[in-house]
Amino acid sequence: MESTTDMQTLLDLEFDKILEWCASFALSEQTKKKLLSTTPLSDFNKLQQSLSQLQDLKRIKDAEKGFPVIEFEALDEELKLLKIKNAVIPLSGILNIHQASFLINSIIDFFNQHAEQSYDALEEVLENTYETQDIIAPIEKVIDPAGQIKDSASPELKSIRDAIRTTQRQIKRNFDKELRKLSKTNLLSDTKETIINNRRVFSIKSSYKKQFSGLVLGSSKTGNVAHIEPNINIGLNVELDHLFIDEEKEIYKILRDLTREMASHDWLIHAYNKVLHNFDLIHAKYRLSVAMKAVKPNLTTAQVIEVNGALHPILNAKNKKENKPTFGQNVYLDKTQRILVISGPNAGGKSITLKTLGLFQVMVQSGLFIPAKEDNRFGIFKQIYSEIGDNQSIENELSTYSYRLKRMKKFLRLSNSETLLLLDEFGTGSDPELGGALAEAFFEALYKKKIFGVLTTHYSNIKSRAVQLPEAINGCMLFNAENLAPKFEFKIGQPGSSFTFEVAQINGVPKELLVKAKKKLDQEKLKLNDLLSDLQKKTNTLEQEILKHREESSVFNEKSERIDSSKEKLRLKYEKVNKTIQLQEKQLAAGKKMLEFIELFKNSKGKKVNEELSQQVMQFIKAQKTKDDVKKKTNKPKRKLSKKQVESYQQERIIIGSKVKIIATKQIAIVEELKGKDTTLSIGNTRIKVALDKLIWVS
């Protein structure tokens, strides 16, 4: 069975660089190798599972839920030793197994704690493992948290280490005692002591070495100092060496027994190794998606490619370093428009658009996220092939054109409805007239094969043929006809001009030479080129008008919002002023009445008059209270006025200049403006707005 693609296609699309980028995030060499050898799959279920696992990890990381750090050592060497009878895994290997078991337990515990979040796809990685202490407990029984064998690992080891410590203490006491004695003499050099073969020795001046009894273990480079072990410690040091050998033997026995214990769980340790490498691979893919700001592609069983805001990841990374923009492209292909012909000016972005689409499809079918918008859909193709760039072969004596013909022959033989072809500069490499005719024939043959395809071309006959074929569609890279500069924006639905003469003119080619060149052209081709150029210019103008309209609409909406806000502020201010006026009028009326009472009090004579005045004051206060009560009642929801009441208010007679009374406050006002059912009234120096049905005509 043919593979999904070939190595040339992966190199053409720079997929190898994506894999190198991804592998740089992997922890183990085994994972790096697996990533570097990744090729696209066509198995829908496997791809869906792979992408879902990556999405689960992304959800966990984005939510910062504290997923265990994937940090481990590969267990390949340990697994080999477990299969050998009486083999012994070194202490470092035992610690690696302990670390792996602890990490797997931590991951399982994480999923148990977040069971309600449903990370089913990622949990499937753990399907052949389970949480257990069967491996950790035996290891921790004999190894301490610092990674050293415990004294209690065996009675023999405890006895040996007790003897070691006793001997070391005796050696230290003896040495310190001799040092105190020698410090009172002139035998010691400035350094006094040093370490030779893990033994403390005295640094004796060579001229006095015969005056000190002991074993000479060395001397300084100049020969002025001799390093001598005191006689009192020689035997003890020999005994200590034997004890260390006994310790090593006992540790070997302990590790041998521990290896046998681990061998009974070899299948589980093997599962640990596999699971951790899988998590390493998923984590590397996740870190790549973060670096690319990528999203999950949405797989579909339908034959469709729908992507919005597609950014070529390598170009985008390069442009970011150089502070340049990268333009996202929108592409849609399905069975009704399955072949896309991209045309447009040189250096306008045709090849990058084609490569981006091809690279995305390969990345999707390799279980990777893509740097685009989330509203995307991708079908699965069983074959993905490309022909991009100049592929001369000196070894096989093939020209670019010969090489391309060889590739086209392969495509015609293998292609079917489940094939995606990516053809850059389709049909070039030979005589333009003859090459264009052959390219058109190839185009029709591939079309009949029901393939999906994206191709770039300058040939007018290919653009025209795409218009005629119902399941083919043109697309173009936009060009700014005013400054003759590419816009690097892709637009589907229309062919694009190469702007050959316009670009030549801006680059200083004499006008008369361009006129002469145009005369040599087939008039129909020249008309088509002019038509395409004119169409693109009008499209650019239309897009600018649309953009201008959107901007003006946005400005209008902002102004409208500001006006509405101002209206609300004025309404609140009116209510506040109206309340202030009412309060002031009330206070003024009360003040006038009190002044009358005071004047009467001043002019009154006799007790009887004062009693009458007091009664008047009390009646006034009672009357004011009654008014307040009435006012409170009037603030309650008002009943609709009867027809008779409306007629008695004579509101139909109210015009500008009329004197009116406000029903709610009994205030007299003059009508200054009248708009429909709203009026603007003047009360002294104050202007207020009141609805017409709230007024009574006075005169």
N, C-alpha and C positions, 0 to 999 in steps of 0.2 A: 504493500500500500504506500502511495506517495505521501511524503510528509506535508504538513500544513504550508510550509514555505521552504525556501532554500537559503543558504548562507549569504549569497549575493544580495538577496532582498533585504536581509537583516542588516548587512553592511551599508547598503544604499540608504536605508532609513535611519542609520546611526543608532540602531537598537543596542548594539554592543556598548556604546557609551552610556546608555541608560542603565544597562546591567552593571557596568563598572561603578557607576554612581551609587546604585543600590547596594552592591557588594561592599562598598566602603563603610556601610553602616552595620555590617554583620560582625558578630563576635567571634565565631569559630571559623577555622579554615575550611572545614567541611561545608558549612553554610555558604561561604564565599564561592567555593567551587560549584555548588549546586545552583547558585544564582547566576553565575557567569555562563553556565551551560543551559540556561532557560531558553526554551523555544515555545512558540504559540501552540495552544491546544484548541481542539474543535469540539471537545466534550462540554456541552452546555452545563450539566449538573456539577462537574468538577470545577468549572470556572465560577459558577454561582456560589459554590461553597467557599472557594478561595477568596472571592471578593467580599462575601459576607463575614468571613473571619477577620479580614482586614478592617471592615466597617465596624465590627464589634469592638476591636481594639481601639479604633479611633474614638468611638463613643465613650469608652472607659477613660481614655487619656484626656479627652476634651472635658469630661466631667470631673477630672482630678480625684478619682475615687481611691487612689493609693494602690494601684496594681503592683504586685511584687516586681522588683527589678530583675530583669533577665540577665543574670550574671552566673556563669558556670564554666567548668572545664570539660572538654569532651571526654567521654568514658571509653573510647575505642581501645586503648591499651589495657585498661582494667578488664574489659570484656574478653579480650584475648586470653589474659591470665586466668580468668575464671573457668575457661574451658580446659586448662591444663591441670592434670592431677598433681597434687602436692605443690602447686605453684604458690608463691607468696606475693600478694600485692603490697608494695611499699606504703609507708605511712601517708605519703602525699596522695597516693591513689585512693586509699581508704577515706581520706578527708574529702576528695572529689566526689566519691559516692555519697558520703554524708551530706555534702552541700547540695547535690542533685535531689536527694530524697527530701531534704528540708524545703527546697524551693518548690518541688512538685506539691508537697503538702500545703505550702503557703498559697499556691495558686488555686488548689482545690478548695481550700478554706475561703478564699476570696469569693469564688463563685457561689459557695454555700451562703455566704453573708449577703450576696446581692442576687439571690435567686429570683426575686420579683422583677429584676431588670431584664431578664431573658437575653442572655448572651449565648444562645444555643449553638450557633455556628462555631464560636471560639472554644466552647466547652468540648466540642467533638474532638479536638486535638488530644484531650485527656482520656478518651474512651477506653484505652487499654491499661489505665493506671487507676490507683485508688489511694485514699489517704490511709497511711499506716505508720506505726512505730516499729515495725518488725526489723527494719534496717537501721534506723536511727538509734534505737535502744541498745543493741549489742555494741555499737560503735561508741556511744557515749558512756557505756559501762567501763570501758578501758582507756578512753581518750578524753582528756580534759578540754574545756572551752578554748584554751590557748593552742590546742592541736598537739599536745604532748601526751605520751603514754603515762597513765596514772600509776603511782606506787602500788595502789591496790589492785592493779590489773591481774596480779598473781601473788601468792605468798612468797614464792622464790624471788620475784622482782623486788618486793618490799624488803626482804632480808638483805639482798645484794646492795640496794640503795642505802639502807641503814649503815651497812659496813663501809660504803663509799664515803658517806658523810662523816662517820667516825674517823676514818683514816685521813680525810681532808682536814678535819679539825686538828688532829695530832700533828700533821705536817705543818700547818699554819703556826701552831704554838711553838714547835721546834724552830721554825725559821725566824719567827719574831724574836725568840729568845737569843738566837745567834746574832741577829741583826743588832740588838741592843748592845751586845758585847763588842761587836766589831766597830760600832759607831764611836766607841771610846778609843779606838786605835787609828792608825794612819793607813790601814790596809785597803779600805774601800775607795773606789773612784768616785767622781761627782755623782754618777747615776745610781750608785749603791746597789741596785738590783735590776734584773730583767727576767724575761720569760724565754726559756729555750725548751722546745718539745713539750709545751704545756706544763713545764716545771719552773718553779721560782728558783733562781740561782743568784748568787752574789756576783757583783762586778768588782773583782779584785785587781789592784794595780799589778801589772806583770812582774815587776821587780820584787813583789812580796808574795807571789802565788805559792812559793814553797813553804811559806810560814803558815799557810792555811790548809788544813786537811780536808780533802773532798775530791769529787770527780770533775775534771775539766771537761765541759761540754762545748766550748767554743771560745772565740776571742774576737775583739773588735777588728775593724778593717786595718787600723794602724798597727795592731799588735800590742798596744799599750795597756789593754785591759783584758783580763782572762775571766771567763764566765764559769764559775765553779759551784757545783751542787754540794751542800754540806753532807758529810758522812752520815750524820744522824738521820737524814731523810732519804738516803739512797734505797734502803730496803723498803721503807714505807711507800715510796713512789713506784717501785716495782710491784708491790702488792696492789697499789691503786690501779696500775695498768691491767693487771689480771682481773680485778673487779669490773673494770669497764668492759673488758672482753666478755665476762660472764653476763653483764647487763645486756650487751648487744645480742648474745645468744638467746637470752630469755625474751627479749623484745621480738626477736625473729619467731620464736615459738608462739608468742601471743598473736602476732600478725598472721601466722600460718593458720591458727585456730579461727581467727576472725575472717580470713579469706574463705575457709571452709563454710563458715556461717553465711557469708555473702553468696557463695556458689549456690546455695539452696534457693536464692532469690534472683538468679541470673536473668530469668526472663523479665522480671520486673525492672531490674537495672537496665536491661536492654531497652525496655519501653521508656524508661526515664531518658536515656540518651536520645532516642528518636523524638520524643515529645519536646525536649529542650531545644533540639536543632530546629524543629518545626516552629516553635515560638520565636527562636532567633531569626528565622527567615521571615515570619510575619512581622516581627518588630522592625527588621531592616526595611521591608516594604512600607511600613507605617512612617518611618523616619524619612524615607524618600518622598512620600506623599506630602509630608510637612514641608520639606525643602522646596517642593515644586508648587505648594499651595494647591494640591490636587483634590479631586472629589471622586466619589464612587461612580463608575459607569453603570448604567442601568441596562442589564441584558434583556433581550427579547428574542422569542423564537421566530419573529418575523424578520424578513430580509430588509433591514433598514439601517441607515447610518444617519443619526441626527445629533449634531453637536453645535453648541453655541459658545462663543467666546473662547474658541480653541487657541491655546498658546503653545508654540513649539517649545518644549521645556529647555532644550539646550540653548536655543537662540535667546529665550527669555532670560536665562541665567547670565548669558554673555552680555546682553543689553543692560541688565541691572548693574553689572560691574562698571559699565561705561556710561551709566545714567542716560540710556536711550530708551524710548518707548517701544513696546512690542504690541502689535495690533492683533486682537483676537478675531478669529474668523468664524462665520456661521455657515454650516453646510448641511444640506438635507438630501438624502438619496433613499428611494424605495423602489418597488417594482415598477411603478409608473414613470419614474425618472431615475433610471439605474446607471446611466453613463453620463458623466459630467465632463464637458469639454471646457477647459479654462484657457482663456486667451487674454491678451493685454500687452503692455509695453515690456521691453527688456528691463531686468532689475526691478520689476514691479511687484514681485512676490509670488509669481505663479508656482515656481518649484517649491518654495517654502510651504505654500498652502497644500500642495499635493503631498509633500513629505510629512506635514503635520497630520493630515488625515490618515495616511498609511501607518505612521508611527503610532497614532492613537489606537488603530485597530489591532496592531501587533501587541501593544501594551495591554489592551483590554483582554485579549486572548492569552495573555501571560499572567493574568490575575493582578494587574497593577492599576492604580488610580491614575486619572488624567487631569492635567491642569486646564480646566474649562468650567463652565457653569453647570449647576446641578441638573438642569432640565436637558438631559441627553438620553439617547437610546442607541444601543448597538446590537445588531444581529451577529450571528457567528458564521464565519466563512471557513470552509474546509481547505481552501487554497488561497494563499496570498502571495502574489508575485509582483515584482517591480522591474522597471528598466529605467534607471536614472543615471545621468552623467556620462562621461567619456570613458568607456571601458575597452581600450585597445589592448591587444594581447600580442606582445613581441614574441613570446615563446611559441605561440601557435600561429604567428604571422597573420593575425586577424585585425582588420581595420575596425574603426568604430562602427561603420555601417554593417560590415560583415558580422560583427559580434551581435549587433542589434537584430539582424535578420535571423541569426541562430536562436536568439532568445524568443523572437516572435514565432518562429516555427514551433518551439517548445510550448508557448502559450496556446497556440492554435490546437495543438495536440491534446493538451491537458485540460483546457478551460471548459467550464460548464456553468450552470446556474448558481453554483455555490463557490464561485471564484471571484476574488477581488483583484483587479489588475491596476497597477499604478504606472503610467507611462509618461515620462518627462520628455518634452521636445519631440513629440510623436512624429515619426516619419522623416526626421532630419538625417543628414549624413551623406546624402547623394544629391544628384541634380534636382533642383527645386521642383521643376515641372514633373519629371518622372517619379521622383520620390514622393511628391504630393499625390500623384495618381495611385501609386502602390500603397501609400498610407491610407487612402480612402478605401481601397479594396480590403486591406487588413481590418479597417474600422468596421466595415459592413460585415465581414466574416465573424469578427468578435461579437458584434451586435447580435447576430443570429445564434450565437452560442448562449445567449441569455445571461452573459456575465454582468457583474457590477464593475464599473471602472471609473477611474479619474485620470484624465490625460491633459497635458498642456500642449499647445500648438500655436504656430503663427499662420498655418495654412488656412486660406479662406475656404477652400473646398471642404475641409473637415468641419469648420464652423457652420457652413451652409448645410452639410449633410446632417449635422446634429439638429438643425431646425426641422428638417424633413422627417426624421425618424421619431415616432411618437414617444418612445421610452428613453430618448436621449435629451439632454438639456445643456444649454450654453451657460457659462459663467465668465465673469471678467474681473480683472484687477483694475480698480479705479485709477484714473489719471487726471491730474489737475491741468486742464487744457490752457489755463491762463499763464501759469509759470512753468508749464511743461515739466512737472515733477510728479513722480508716482506717489499715490496716497497710501499704498500698502493695505487697502481695504478690498475685501472680496464681495462681489454682488452676484447672486445667482439669477438666471433668467434671461440674460442677454449676452451676446458675444462682445468682445472688446477689440478695439483697434490697436495695432502695434505702434501707432504714432511714429512711424519710421521717418517721414519727412519732417515732422515737427521737431523731433529730437535732433535730427541732423542739422536743422536750421539753428536751433539754440546752441549747438556745438560749433557753429561758425562755418558750416558748409555754404558756399556761395549760392545765392538764390537762383541765378541762371542755370547752375548745375542741377538744382532740384527740379526746375521746370523741364530741363532736357530729359531728366530721368523719368519724370511723370509721363512724358510723351512716348517713351519706350514701353510703358506698361500697357497691358491689355485694358481697354477702357472699362470693361465690366468690372474688373478687379479694382480699378481705381475708384469707380463709383461706389463699390461696396465698402472700400476703405474709408472714403469720404463720408459715406452714410454712417458707418460705425463711429467715426470720430465725432460727427455732428450729434449723433445719438448720445454719446457719452458726455459731450459738453452740455446738452440740454438736461441730461440726468443730473449732472453736477449742479446746474443752475436751480433745478427743481428741488434738489436736496437742501441747497442753501436757503431757498424760500421757505421750505418746511421748517428748517431749523430756526429761521428768523421768526416765523409765525409762532413756534413753540415758545421762544424767548419772550415775544410780545405778550402772549397769552399768560405766561408766568408772571410778568410785570403787572398786567391788568389784575390778575387774581390777588397779588400782594396789595395793590392799591385798594381793591374792594374790601379786603380784610381790614385794612387800616381805617377805611371809612366806617365800616360797621362798628369797629372798636370805638371810634370817635363819637358815633351816634349814642352808643351805650353810656359813654362817659357823660355826654350832655344830658341824657335822660336822668341819670343819677344826680347830676348837679341841679337840674330843674326841681326834682323832688326835694332836695335838701333846701334850696332857696325858698320854695313854696312853704315848706314847714317853718322856716325862719320868719317869713312874712306873717304867717298866721299867728305865730307866737308873739311877734312884735306888736301886731294889731291888738291882740288880746291884752298884752301888757299895757299898751297905750290907753285902751279903753278903761282898764282897771285903774290906771294911774290918774286919768282925768276924774273918774268918779271919786277916788280917794281925796283928790284935791278939793272937790266940792264939799265932801264931808268935813275936811279940815277947816275950810273956810266957814262952813256953818257952825262948827265947834267953836271957832274963834269969836264969832259974832253972837253965839248963843248965851243966854242968861237964864240961870235957874235950873233946878234939878229936873223939872218936868221936860224942858226942852232937850236936855242931854239924854233923857231916857228915850224920847222920840227919835233922836239921832242914832242912838245905839240900835234901836229896832230897825231903822233904815239900813244900817251897816249889815246887820244880820240877814235882812231880807236880800241885800245885794249879794252877799256871800252864798246864800242859799240858791239864789237865781243862777249864779255862775256855776255852782256845782251841778244844778239841773241841766244847764247848757252842755257841760262836759259829758254828763251821762247820755244826753241825747246824741252828742257827737260820736261817742263810742258806739252807740247803737247804729248810727248811720254808716260806720265803718264796716258793718257786717255786710255780707253779700246782698246787693240791692235787687229788688224785684224789678222786672221789666216794666217800664212806664206804660200805662194804658193809653189808648188812642186819644181819649178825652184829655189826659194830662199833656200829651204831646201837642195837641191843638192849642191848649191854654198857654203853652210856653211860646207859641208863635215863632218857632225856630226857622220857619220858611222865610221870615221877614229879615233875618239877620244877613247883613251885607257889610262890606268894608266901611268902617266909620260908625257902625251901630254901637249903641251902648247896651251892654249885656250884663247879666248877673250870673256868676258861677254858682250852680245849684249846690255843690258840696260845701262851699265856704261862705256863700252869700256876698262875696266881694263883687263890686261894680268894676267893670273894665271896658275898654274900647277895642273894637276889632280892627287890627292892622292888616292882617292877611287872611285870605279864605281860600283853602285848597281842598276841594272835595268835601269830605266830612271832618277835616281838621282846620283849626283856626289858630292864629297867633294873636294873643291879647296883650294890651298894654295896661299895666297897673302902676301908675306913677312912673318911676324910672325903670321898672322891671318889665321884661317881655317874657311871656310864658306861652306854651302850646297846650290847647285844650280841645277835646273832641266836641263837635258841634252839638251832639245830643246831650252834652253836660251843661248847656247854657239856656238862659231864659232871655228872650228879647225884651228890652226895656224901652228904648226909643231910638 
